[in-house]
Amino acid sequence: MAEITVFVARSVRTMEPSLPVAEAVAVRDGRIVEVGTLDTMRPWLEARHHEVDDTFKDHCIMPGFIDPHLHPSMAAMLLPMQFMTAVGWDLPWEEIRPVRDEGQFRTRLVEIDADLAPGDPLLSFGHHPIWHGDIDRRALNEISTTRPIVVWHRGYHSLVVNDACLRWMDLDAAVARRHPQIDLETGRFFETGLEVALRHLRSFILEAERFRGGLDRMRQVIHRGGHTTIGDAAFGFYGFEEEWSHLQAVMEQPDTPFRIQLMPYTAGPDGNARTDRQFLEGALAHPSRNTRRLRFSDHVKLFADGGFFAELLMLKPPGHLDGRHGEWITPPERFEEIARILWNAGLKIHVHCSGDLGVELALSTLEKLLRERPRFDHRFTFEHLGISSSQQVDRIAAVGGVASVNAYYVYELSEAFAAHAVGYERASQMSRLGSLERAGVRFAVHSDFPMAPAQPLNNAWIAANRLTESGALMGPNERASLDAAIRAITINAAYVLGLEDEIGSLRWGKRADFTILETDPYTVGVESLRDIPIWGTVFEGKKYET
């Protein structure tokens, strides 16, 4: 058996500035021995028994694609539900057509209700009032007074239920009415109120067979997108030990061609019972559990303001068009308290911040922490960066911040938000990347799946083109360059996860993770990035065709 396998290709894009293009990659024991040509790596080949694998002789070898921010457990929970979204989905097992207006949405709910067996709950995902109109407890009661119905918002951060579901949940109405983010009159649970709803629904949505079936579907999605590493950016939200058990059972299998970097969430249903000290002790100890495919490091997740799709983002003046103020997930005084504990322990903090006031909370906290206790290479990461200003970007650059941006917002939401949420100027500049590139802020792009399709090439295409679903160009000065867009799904995504010495580019000593493309993205240009077919991946030296 050969000690070294040499993969040859039409082109090898290394994402290494010293040798950006090559013709071959030599691999031994799941790691790269050398990158170059058959001629330049001859000393290795003469010294070791080897074989040349020409499977990719007509393809382009790229570093394995990385999505640094998505949610396997959320996907496992939502994928078994009925998807009813304004934009369609192309999933490995089916193509889901869009539901574009209020009439279609309500008609579809009635159809699903008629198809279900008596007593089975109806759970749907994808409602958004901009397209589907407002829906509340009374509207769901008109569909059924006996079947529990859960209508989950497209942005996940809120849901609406009917009376039958409230009975099914066995909710303490008196306690719920006192919660500031639960509106029993409309049947709406949002942000921290959603966590209350989850505690009462978890026996159904986290049932082992259902949940693991959803995880297996998620695994199919991730491989089809060409990923070799993903980041779970809120691990433990539904219960640390439960999620760990399910992930081990489904993901730690020989045919899983990617790894998951787990980023613990600092609050949540299971976190409510923990003190800050207990969370910190756990976060520091988690790496001792690492397996081949499931790994912790020193990165943790915090939330500032509410969800972007859900229009719960906190905004500076002039605020939202309808006068709403948005919602905090973590109140500012509590946010600073938690961040200081994590910072002083040397952990790397990632902050969900959707609106410019959420960005301001994260940014001002970082500035304060740096004054109190300066740190080098802190990797404080601004996640999503939905609405921000160019001045905030300059401040992020000045304090050494990093960004992981949801570029997909531009595609699905920018035109709708321009008309209904925040006006054109801010909507056209959402998910700004050009400013980050000009300021020298290292950034990645992510899907936040299942908020957006887990397709790195599609994210790179949106980042470089800023075209909406209708084809409109939004904020042309915020387009990323082709090279920056590709780096955002490879080496910079690795940097966001603290893994740039292991993955993200192709050079000696790194893991042999490749994404195999039919065409070189640097030759087709930004317009065609999302159309490049993906052959499959190589994960730690082993081939996995899609």
C-alpha positions as CSV (number, residue, x, y, z in Angstrom):
1,M,0.0,0.0,0.0
2,A,1.3,3.4,-0.9
3,E,2.5,5.7,1.9
4,I,1.8,8.9,-0.1
5,T,-1.1,9.7,-2.4
6,V,-0.6,12.5,-4.9
7,F,-3.8,14.1,-6.1
8,V,-3.3,15.9,-9.4
9,A,-5.7,18.5,-10.8
10,R,-6.2,20.9,-13.6
11,S,-5.5,23.6,-11.0
12,V,-5.0,23.7,-7.2
13,R,-6.0,27.0,-5.5
14,T,-4.1,27.0,-2.3
15,M,-5.1,30.3,-0.7
16,E,-1.5,30.6,0.3
17,P,0.2,33.8,-1.0
18,S,3.6,32.2,-1.4
19,L,2.3,29.6,-3.8
20,P,-1.3,30.5,-4.8
21,V,-1.6,28.0,-7.7
22,A,-0.3,24.5,-8.0
23,E,-0.8,21.3,-9.9
24,A,-0.7,18.5,-7.2
25,V,-1.1,17.8,-3.5
26,A,0.8,15.0,-1.8
27,V,-1.0,13.5,1.2
28,R,0.1,11.1,4.0
29,D,-2.0,9.9,6.9
30,G,-4.7,12.5,6.4
31,R,-2.3,15.5,6.2
32,I,-0.6,17.3,3.4
33,V,3.1,16.5,2.8
34,E,3.7,19.0,0.0
35,V,2.0,21.1,-2.5
36,G,3.4,21.9,-5.9
37,T,4.0,19.9,-9.1
38,L,5.0,16.3,-9.7
39,D,8.5,17.6,-10.5
40,T,9.0,19.8,-7.4
41,M,7.8,17.1,-5.0
42,R,10.1,14.5,-6.6
43,P,12.4,14.2,-3.5
44,W,9.4,13.0,-1.5
45,L,8.2,10.6,-4.2
46,E,11.6,9.1,-4.7
47,A,12.0,8.6,-0.9
48,R,8.5,7.1,-0.3
49,H,6.3,4.5,-1.9
50,H,3.5,6.5,-3.6
51,E,0.6,6.5,-6.0
52,V,-0.7,9.2,-8.3
53,D,-4.5,9.7,-8.1
54,D,-5.8,11.4,-11.2
55,T,-9.5,11.4,-10.3
56,F,-9.4,15.2,-10.3
57,K,-7.2,15.7,-13.3
58,D,-10.0,17.8,-15.0
59,H,-11.1,19.5,-11.8
60,C,-10.0,22.3,-9.4
61,I,-8.9,21.4,-5.9
62,M,-9.8,24.0,-3.4
63,P,-9.2,24.1,0.4
64,G,-12.2,22.4,2.1
65,F,-15.0,24.9,2.4
66,I,-15.8,26.1,5.9
67,D,-19.0,27.6,7.3
68,P,-18.0,29.1,10.7
69,H,-21.6,29.7,11.9
70,L,-24.5,27.4,11.5
71,H,-26.7,25.4,13.9
72,P,-26.8,21.6,13.5
73,S,-29.2,21.1,16.4
74,M,-31.6,23.9,15.2
75,A,-31.5,22.3,11.8
76,A,-32.3,18.9,13.3
77,M,-35.3,20.4,15.0
78,L,-36.6,22.4,12.0
79,L,-35.8,20.1,9.0
80,P,-38.6,17.5,9.9
81,M,-41.1,20.4,9.9
82,Q,-43.2,21.7,7.0
83,F,-41.1,24.5,5.3
84,M,-43.3,27.4,4.1
85,T,-40.9,30.2,3.2
86,A,-41.1,33.1,0.8
87,V,-38.0,31.8,-1.0
88,G,-37.8,28.2,-2.1
89,W,-35.3,25.6,-0.9
90,D,-33.3,23.0,-2.9
91,L,-32.6,20.3,-0.4
92,P,-31.0,16.9,-1.1
93,W,-34.3,15.0,-0.6
94,E,-36.7,17.5,-2.2
95,E,-37.2,20.9,-3.8
96,I,-39.5,23.1,-1.7
97,R,-41.5,25.7,-3.7
98,P,-41.9,29.2,-2.2
99,V,-45.0,30.4,-0.4
100,R,-45.2,34.0,-1.5
101,D,-48.3,35.6,0.1
102,E,-50.8,35.5,2.9
103,G,-53.4,33.6,1.0
104,Q,-51.0,30.9,-0.1
105,F,-49.7,30.6,3.5
106,R,-53.1,30.1,5.1
107,T,-54.2,27.7,2.4
108,R,-51.1,25.6,2.8
109,L,-51.7,25.4,6.6
110,V,-55.2,24.1,5.9
111,E,-53.9,21.6,3.4
112,I,-51.3,20.2,5.9
113,D,-53.9,20.1,8.6
114,A,-56.2,18.0,6.4
115,D,-53.4,15.5,5.6
116,L,-52.3,14.9,9.2
117,A,-53.7,12.1,11.3
118,P,-56.0,13.1,14.2
119,G,-54.0,14.3,17.2
120,D,-50.7,14.8,15.4
121,P,-49.3,18.3,16.0
122,L,-48.7,20.6,13.0
123,L,-45.3,22.3,13.0
124,S,-44.4,24.7,10.2
125,F,-41.3,26.8,9.7
126,G,-40.9,29.9,7.6
127,H,-43.7,32.4,8.4
128,H,-42.7,36.1,7.8
129,P,-45.3,38.9,8.1
130,I,-43.7,40.9,5.3
131,W,-44.9,38.2,2.8
132,H,-47.5,36.2,4.8
133,G,-49.2,38.8,6.9
134,D,-49.7,38.7,10.6
135,I,-50.8,35.5,12.1
136,D,-51.9,35.0,15.7
137,R,-53.5,32.5,18.0
138,R,-57.0,33.3,16.8
139,A,-56.1,32.7,13.2
140,L,-54.6,29.3,14.1
141,N,-57.7,28.5,16.1
142,E,-59.7,28.9,12.9
143,I,-57.7,26.1,11.3
144,S,-58.1,23.8,14.3
145,T,-59.3,23.9,17.8
146,T,-58.1,20.4,18.6
147,R,-54.8,20.0,16.8
148,P,-51.7,21.7,18.4
149,I,-50.3,24.1,15.7
150,V,-46.9,25.8,15.9
151,V,-46.0,28.4,13.3
152,W,-42.3,29.1,13.6
153,H,-41.0,32.4,12.3
154,R,-38.6,32.4,9.3
155,G,-36.0,33.9,11.6
156,Y,-36.5,31.2,14.2
157,H,-36.5,33.7,17.1
158,S,-40.2,33.6,17.6
159,L,-43.3,31.3,17.2
160,V,-47.0,31.5,17.4
161,V,-49.3,28.7,18.7
162,N,-53.0,28.0,19.0
163,D,-55.1,27.2,22.0
164,A,-54.8,23.5,21.5
165,C,-51.0,23.9,21.6
166,L,-51.1,25.9,24.8
167,R,-53.0,23.0,26.4
168,W,-50.5,20.5,24.9
169,M,-47.6,22.5,26.3
170,D,-49.2,22.5,29.8
171,L,-48.0,26.1,30.3
172,D,-48.5,28.0,33.5
173,A,-50.5,30.9,32.1
174,A,-49.9,33.1,35.2
175,V,-46.2,32.7,34.9
176,A,-46.3,33.2,31.1
177,R,-48.2,36.5,31.4
178,R,-45.5,38.0,33.6
179,H,-42.8,37.2,31.0
180,P,-41.9,40.3,29.0
181,Q,-41.3,38.4,25.8
182,I,-44.4,36.2,25.8
183,D,-47.7,37.6,24.5
184,L,-50.4,35.0,25.4
185,E,-53.1,37.1,23.9
186,T,-51.6,36.6,20.4
187,G,-50.0,33.2,21.3
188,R,-46.6,34.6,20.5
189,F,-43.3,33.6,22.2
190,F,-40.1,35.5,21.2
191,E,-36.5,35.7,22.1
192,T,-36.2,34.6,25.8
193,G,-39.9,33.7,25.7
194,L,-39.0,31.2,22.9
195,E,-36.8,29.5,25.4
196,V,-39.8,29.0,27.7
197,A,-41.8,27.5,24.8
198,L,-39.0,25.2,24.0
199,R,-38.9,23.8,27.5
200,H,-42.6,22.8,27.1
201,L,-42.2,21.4,23.5
202,R,-38.9,19.7,24.0
203,S,-40.3,16.2,24.7
204,F,-41.7,16.2,21.1
205,I,-39.2,18.2,19.0
206,L,-36.2,16.7,20.8
207,E,-37.5,13.1,20.8
208,A,-34.4,11.0,19.9
209,E,-35.6,9.4,16.6
210,R,-37.1,12.6,15.3
211,F,-34.1,14.7,16.3
212,R,-31.5,12.2,15.0
213,G,-33.4,12.0,11.7
214,G,-33.1,15.7,11.4
215,L,-29.4,15.6,12.1
216,D,-28.9,13.0,9.4
217,R,-30.7,15.4,7.0
218,M,-28.4,18.2,8.1
219,R,-25.4,15.9,7.4
220,Q,-26.6,15.5,3.8
221,V,-27.0,19.2,3.4
222,I,-23.5,20.0,4.7
223,H,-21.8,17.4,2.4
224,R,-23.7,18.6,-0.6
225,G,-22.5,22.2,0.0
226,G,-18.8,21.1,-0.2
227,H,-18.0,21.7,3.5
228,T,-15.2,19.9,5.3
229,T,-15.6,21.9,8.6
230,I,-18.5,23.7,10.1
231,G,-18.9,25.8,13.3
232,D,-21.8,25.1,15.7
233,A,-22.4,28.6,16.9
234,A,-24.6,28.0,19.9
235,F,-23.9,24.5,21.1
236,G,-25.9,23.5,24.1
237,F,-28.9,25.8,23.5
238,Y,-31.3,22.8,23.8
239,G,-29.4,21.0,26.5
240,F,-25.7,20.3,26.5
241,E,-25.7,16.6,27.3
242,E,-28.6,15.9,25.0
243,E,-27.1,17.6,22.0
244,W,-23.7,16.0,22.7
245,S,-25.3,12.5,22.8
246,H,-27.2,13.0,19.6
247,L,-24.3,14.5,17.7
248,Q,-22.0,11.6,18.7
249,A,-24.6,9.1,17.6
250,V,-25.1,10.6,14.1
251,M,-22.0,12.5,13.3
252,E,-19.2,10.4,14.7
253,Q,-19.5,7.9,11.9
254,P,-16.9,6.8,9.3
255,D,-19.0,8.2,6.4
256,T,-19.3,11.7,7.9
257,P,-16.9,13.8,5.7
258,F,-16.6,16.9,7.9
259,R,-15.9,18.0,11.4
260,I,-17.9,20.3,13.7
261,Q,-16.3,22.9,15.8
262,L,-18.5,23.4,18.8
263,M,-19.0,26.8,20.3
264,P,-20.9,26.7,23.7
265,Y,-23.8,29.1,24.2
266,T,-23.5,31.0,27.5
267,A,-27.2,30.9,28.3
268,G,-30.4,29.1,27.3
269,P,-32.8,26.4,28.6
270,D,-30.1,24.3,30.2
271,G,-27.9,27.4,30.9
272,N,-30.5,29.0,33.1
273,A,-29.7,26.6,35.9
274,R,-25.9,27.3,35.7
275,T,-24.0,30.0,37.3
276,D,-21.4,32.0,35.3
277,R,-18.7,30.2,37.2
278,Q,-20.1,26.8,36.3
279,F,-20.4,27.7,32.7
280,L,-16.8,29.0,32.6
281,E,-15.5,25.8,34.3
282,G,-17.4,23.7,31.7
283,A,-16.1,25.8,28.8
284,L,-12.5,25.4,29.9
285,A,-13.0,21.6,30.4
286,H,-15.0,20.8,27.2
287,P,-11.9,20.2,24.9
288,S,-11.1,17.1,27.0
289,R,-14.2,15.5,25.3
290,N,-12.9,16.1,21.7
291,T,-13.4,13.4,19.2
292,R,-12.2,13.2,15.6
293,R,-15.2,15.0,14.2
294,L,-16.6,16.9,17.3
295,R,-14.3,19.4,18.8
296,F,-14.3,22.2,21.3
297,S,-11.7,24.9,21.6
298,D,-11.6,28.2,23.6
299,H,-14.4,30.0,21.6
300,V,-17.8,30.8,23.2
301,K,-21.0,32.5,22.0
302,L,-22.8,35.5,23.4
303,F,-26.0,37.2,22.2
304,A,-26.6,40.9,22.1
305,D,-29.9,41.9,20.3
306,G,-32.7,40.1,18.7
307,G,-32.9,38.2,15.4
308,F,-32.5,39.9,12.0
309,F,-35.1,37.9,10.0
310,A,-37.5,38.4,12.9
311,E,-37.0,42.2,12.8
312,L,-36.1,42.2,16.5
313,L,-32.7,43.8,15.9
314,M,-31.9,46.8,18.1
315,L,-31.4,50.0,16.0
316,K,-29.9,53.4,16.7
317,P,-32.1,56.4,15.6
318,P,-34.0,56.6,13.4
319,G,-35.0,53.1,14.4
320,H,-37.6,50.9,12.6
321,L,-40.1,52.4,10.2
322,D,-43.0,51.3,12.4
323,G,-41.5,52.8,15.6
324,R,-40.6,49.5,17.2
325,H,-37.5,49.5,19.3
326,G,-36.3,45.9,18.8
327,E,-35.4,43.5,21.6
328,W,-32.4,42.6,23.7
329,I,-31.6,39.0,24.1
330,T,-29.0,39.8,26.8
331,P,-29.7,43.1,28.6
332,P,-26.7,45.5,28.2
333,E,-25.6,45.4,31.9
334,R,-25.8,41.6,31.9
335,F,-24.0,41.4,28.6
336,E,-21.0,43.3,29.9
337,E,-20.9,41.3,33.1
338,I,-20.8,37.9,31.2
339,A,-18.3,39.2,28.6
340,R,-15.9,40.4,31.3
341,I,-15.9,37.0,32.9
342,L,-15.2,35.3,29.6
343,W,-12.6,37.9,28.6
344,N,-10.7,37.7,31.8
345,A,-10.5,33.9,31.5
346,G,-8.8,34.3,28.1
347,L,-11.7,32.8,26.0
348,K,-12.5,34.0,22.5
349,I,-15.9,35.7,22.4
350,H,-18.3,35.6,19.4
351,V,-21.3,38.0,19.6
352,H,-24.6,37.7,17.8
353,C,-25.3,41.3,16.9
354,S,-28.0,42.1,14.3
355,G,-28.6,45.9,14.4
356,D,-26.3,48.8,14.8
357,L,-27.3,49.2,18.5
358,G,-26.4,45.6,19.0
359,V,-23.1,46.1,17.3
360,E,-22.6,49.2,19.5
361,L,-23.1,47.1,22.6
362,A,-20.6,44.5,21.5
363,L,-18.1,47.1,20.3
364,S,-18.2,49.4,23.3
365,T,-17.9,46.4,25.6
366,L,-14.8,45.2,23.6
367,E,-13.3,48.7,23.9
368,K,-13.9,48.8,27.6
369,L,-12.4,45.3,28.2
370,L,-9.3,46.2,26.2
371,R,-8.7,49.2,28.4
372,E,-9.2,47.1,31.5
373,R,-7.1,44.1,30.5
374,P,-5.4,44.3,27.1
375,R,-5.1,41.1,25.1
376,F,-3.3,40.2,21.9
377,D,-5.1,38.1,19.3
378,H,-8.4,38.1,21.1
379,R,-10.5,37.1,18.0
380,F,-13.5,39.0,19.4
381,T,-15.9,38.2,16.5
382,F,-19.0,40.2,15.4
383,E,-21.5,37.6,14.1
384,H,-24.0,38.5,11.4
385,L,-23.3,42.3,11.4
386,G,-26.7,42.9,9.8
387,I,-27.0,46.7,10.1
388,S,-23.9,48.6,10.9
389,S,-22.2,51.9,10.0
390,S,-18.9,52.4,8.3
391,Q,-17.7,54.3,11.4
392,Q,-18.3,51.2,13.5
393,V,-16.3,49.2,11.0
394,D,-13.4,51.6,11.5
395,R,-13.6,51.1,15.2
396,I,-13.7,47.3,14.8
397,A,-10.5,47.6,12.8
398,A,-8.9,49.8,15.4
399,V,-9.5,47.3,18.2
400,G,-8.6,44.2,16.2
401,G,-12.0,42.7,15.8
402,V,-13.1,40.0,13.4
403,A,-16.4,39.7,11.5
404,S,-18.4,36.7,10.4
405,V,-21.2,38.1,8.2
406,N,-24.5,36.7,7.0
407,A,-24.3,37.9,3.4
408,Y,-27.5,36.1,2.5
409,Y,-29.5,38.8,4.2
410,V,-28.9,40.9,1.1
411,Y,-30.4,38.3,-1.3
412,E,-33.6,37.6,0.6
413,L,-34.3,40.6,2.8
414,S,-32.7,43.8,1.5
415,E,-35.5,44.8,-0.8
416,A,-38.2,43.8,1.6
417,F,-36.5,45.6,4.5
418,A,-36.1,48.7,2.4
419,A,-39.8,48.8,1.8
420,H,-41.2,47.6,5.2
421,A,-38.5,47.7,7.9
422,V,-35.6,50.2,7.8
423,G,-35.8,52.2,4.6
424,Y,-33.5,51.9,1.5
425,E,-30.2,53.4,2.8
426,R,-29.7,51.0,5.6
427,A,-31.3,48.0,3.8
428,S,-29.0,48.5,0.8
429,Q,-25.9,48.5,3.1
430,M,-26.8,45.5,5.3
431,S,-24.1,42.9,5.7
432,R,-21.5,45.3,4.6
433,L,-18.3,43.6,3.3
434,G,-16.7,46.2,1.1
435,S,-16.1,48.4,4.1
436,L,-14.6,45.5,6.1
437,E,-12.3,44.7,3.2
438,R,-11.2,48.4,2.8
439,A,-10.6,48.7,6.6
440,G,-8.5,45.6,6.7
441,V,-10.9,43.7,9.0
442,R,-10.6,40.0,8.5
443,F,-14.0,38.5,7.7
444,A,-15.8,35.3,6.9
445,V,-19.3,34.7,5.5
446,H,-21.6,32.2,6.9
447,S,-25.1,30.7,6.3
448,D,-26.5,30.5,9.8
449,F,-28.2,27.4,8.4
450,P,-31.1,26.8,8.5
451,M,-31.6,30.6,8.2
452,A,-29.9,30.5,4.8
453,P,-28.9,27.6,2.4
454,A,-25.7,25.9,3.5
455,Q,-23.9,26.6,0.2
456,P,-20.6,28.4,0.6
457,L,-20.3,29.2,-3.2
458,N,-23.7,30.9,-3.0
459,N,-22.6,32.9,0.0
460,A,-19.4,34.0,-1.9
461,W,-21.5,34.9,-5.0
462,I,-23.8,37.1,-2.9
463,A,-20.8,38.7,-1.1
464,A,-19.2,39.6,-4.4
465,N,-22.3,40.6,-6.4
466,R,-24.9,41.8,-3.8
467,L,-27.8,40.9,-6.0
468,T,-31.2,40.2,-4.6
469,E,-33.6,37.4,-5.5
470,S,-35.2,39.8,-8.1
471,G,-31.8,40.7,-9.5
472,A,-31.5,44.1,-8.0
473,L,-28.1,45.4,-7.1
474,M,-28.0,46.6,-3.5
475,G,-25.0,48.7,-2.1
476,P,-22.5,48.1,-4.9
477,N,-19.7,49.7,-2.8
478,E,-20.2,47.0,-0.2
479,R,-19.3,44.2,-2.6
480,A,-16.3,42.1,-1.7
481,S,-13.6,41.3,-4.3
482,L,-13.5,37.9,-5.8
483,D,-10.4,36.9,-3.7
484,A,-12.0,38.2,-0.5
485,A,-15.2,36.3,-1.2
486,I,-13.2,33.1,-1.7
487,R,-11.1,33.7,1.4
488,A,-14.3,34.3,3.4
489,I,-15.3,30.6,2.9
490,T,-11.7,29.1,3.3
491,I,-8.8,30.6,5.1
492,N,-10.6,33.5,6.8
493,A,-13.4,31.2,7.9
494,A,-10.7,29.0,9.5
495,Y,-9.3,32.1,11.2
496,V,-12.6,33.0,12.7
497,L,-12.7,29.5,14.3
498,G,-9.1,29.7,15.4
499,L,-8.1,26.8,13.0
500,E,-6.0,28.6,10.4
501,D,-2.9,26.5,11.3
502,E,-4.9,23.3,10.5
503,I,-7.3,24.0,7.7
504,G,-8.4,26.8,5.3
505,S,-5.5,26.7,2.9
506,L,-3.3,24.0,1.3
507,R,0.3,23.7,2.4
508,W,2.6,21.2,4.1
509,G,1.4,20.0,7.5
510,K,-2.3,21.0,7.2
511,R,-5.1,18.5,7.2
512,A,-5.9,17.1,3.7
513,D,-9.3,18.7,3.4
514,F,-10.3,19.6,-0.2
515,T,-13.4,20.8,-2.0
516,I,-13.4,19.5,-5.6
517,L,-14.9,21.9,-8.1
518,E,-15.7,21.3,-11.8
519,T,-14.3,24.8,-12.6
520,D,-11.8,27.1,-11.1
521,P,-13.6,30.0,-9.4
522,Y,-10.8,32.4,-10.3
523,T,-11.4,31.8,-14.0
524,V,-15.2,32.0,-14.1
525,G,-15.4,35.3,-12.2
526,V,-17.8,36.6,-9.6
527,E,-21.0,36.3,-11.8
528,S,-20.8,32.5,-12.0
529,L,-19.5,31.5,-8.6
530,R,-22.8,29.9,-7.4
531,D,-23.2,27.9,-10.6
532,I,-19.9,25.9,-10.2
533,P,-20.7,22.2,-9.8
534,I,-19.2,20.5,-6.8
535,W,-17.8,17.0,-7.4
536,G,-17.5,16.3,-3.7
537,T,-14.8,16.6,-1.0
538,V,-11.7,15.0,0.3
539,F,-11.8,14.8,4.1
540,E,-8.5,14.0,5.8
541,G,-7.2,12.4,2.6
542,K,-10.3,10.3,1.8
543,K,-12.6,11.0,-1.2
544,Y,-16.3,11.6,-0.7
545,E,-18.3,12.2,-3.9
546,T,-21.6,14.1,-3.5
